[in-house]
């Protein structure tokens, strides 16, 4: 028997990834004076992505956010743990990898890679999403992450 993720579960995972990204950029901004303004701006974009996903969660229909599907109350902690241990996050909280000695270009390259890995992660989740409950929402998430890759790439070229 296969388990299908709901749109709400997928969006909660997306929000956790955005939180992790925002922490990464905020720590990088503290450590990299020359890139502080840009890195804080990117952290703000991660906050906007978090809100984008929150707005998507609020717009879910009752069918996309079923009640009573988690009788033991352990689904949210499970999803949190899953996101916390994703390999796409440099095997740890991404901000823990920062030493303060990285050039801005390296920080941006790592950020682009994290975004690309997030796209791959969400693409893989498409198969776990119930067709009527999450695939369209996942496509929206993937599109938003792809837009962020394009923007980050432009910033990396300009720096």
N, C-alpha and C positions, 0 to 999 in steps of 0.2 A: 504494500500500500504506500503510495507516495503522498508526501505532505506538500501542499501548495501554500505559498505565502500570500497574505492578503495585501491589498494596496496600503493599508494602514501600517502593517509590519514593515513593508519595504520603505515607506516614507520615514518611519522612525529610524531605520538603519541609515538612510540618507542623511537625516539630521545629525546623527552621531558622527558620521564622517565629516560633515561640515564643521561641527564643533571642534573636532580634532585638527582640521585644517586651520581654523581660526587661531587655535592655541599655537600652532606651529609658526604662523606668520607674526603673531604678537611677540613671541619669544625672539624670533629672528630680528624683528624691528628693534627690540631692546638691545640686541647684541651688535647690530650693524647700523651704525650712525648714518653712514652715507646713503643707505637704502631705506632708512626709517620711514619716510613719508610714503614711498611706494609700498612697502611691506604692510604698513598700517592700512593703506587703501585696499590691499588685497584681503587683509583680515576682515575689513568691512564688507567686502564682496562675499566672503564666506558667510558672514552674518546675514547678508541679503539672501544667499542661497538657503540658509537655514530657514529664514522666514518664508521664502518661496515654497519650501517643502511643508512648512507649517500651514500655510494658506491652502496648499493642495490637500493636506490632511483634513482641514476644516471643511473643505468642499466635497469630501467623500460622501457618497450616498450610503444609506444604511446597509446595502448589500456589500459595499466595499469595506465597511467597517463593522463586521459582524460582532454581535454581543454574545457572551457566554461560550466562546470558543476556547477559553483558557481556564479550565476548571481548577487548576492547581495554582494559578497566579505566577507561574514561572516563565512565561513566554517573554516578557519584557526583559528580565535579567538575562535570559538566554541570548536574546538578540543583542543586548549590550555587550555581553562577553564575546559573541561572535565578531562584532565590529572592533572591539578592543584588541583582538588578536589577529586581525587581518595582516597577511604578509605585505599587502600594499602599503601599509603604514610603517615601513622600514623596521618591521619586527618589534616595534615598541611604539610608545607615544611619539609621534614625529618630532615634537619639540625636544625630546630627550636626545636626539641625534645631533642637535646643534651645539657647537663648541664656542662660537663667537669668532672663530678664525676663518670661517668660510667666506669666500668672496660672494658678492651679490649674485653674480652669474651662476654660481653653484647652487645657491639657495633657490633661484628661479628654475634651474634645471631639475632640481629635486621636486619642486612644486609641480612642474609640468608632468614629471613622471608619476607623481601621486595622482594627479588628475586623470592621466591616461589609464593608470591601473584601476581607478574608480570606475571609469567607463567600462573596462573589461569586467570588473566585478558586477556592475549592474547588468551588463549584457548577459552574463552567466545566470543572474537571478531571473532573467526573463523566463527561463524554463521552469523555475520554481514557482512562478506567479500563476495563480489561477487565471485562465484567459479572460474571463469576464471581470476579474477583480483587481488585476494589477499590471497587465502588460502595457496598456496605454499609459498608465502613470509612469512606468519604468522608462518608456520611450521619452516621456517629457523630461525625466531626470537625466537621461543620457544626453539628450539635446542640450540641456542647460550645462552639463559638465563639458561637453564638446565646445560650447561657446567660451567657457572659461579657459580651456586649453588654447584656443586661438588668441584670446586676449593676453594670456600669460606669455605666449610665444612672441607676440609683438613687443611686450614689455622687455623680455629678455634680449631681443634684437636691439632695442633702443638703449639698453644699459651698457 
